[in-house]
Amino acid sequence: MKKTYFVYRDSGAIERQSDGVEFCKIPEFYDDKIYFYCDEYMLFWTDIDKVGDLNKSKDFKLKDKIVPATLEEISKEGLISSIHSVKQYAIENGKVVGITYIHLDS
């Protein structure tokens, strides 16, 4: 199975030793909102303009999994130009066995 995320590389990503934040949805919130998830720090942001500011991050304790935001959902929010790369996880038996990156030209 593969899971594909679109990634925004904020100005603080290098300092956090991060690829950037993944555009995602949190189904258990039932709000249809796009969130921004930093996998390395396991933190969320609710607004793309606040991404990277650790004081404005959220540490949600989730019962279920996050899901990738689709390209259509990102486009509807006017965030399409904020996509810097595509990150695809290869998952087997519930474990990540590989990650493929596609960095988009700006």
Secondary structure, DSSP 8 states (H G I E B T S, - for coil): -EEEEEEE--TTTTTTT---EEEEE-GGG-S---EEEETTTTEEESSGGGTT-GGG-B----SS--EE--HHHHHHTT-GGG--EEEEEEEETTEEEEEEEEE---
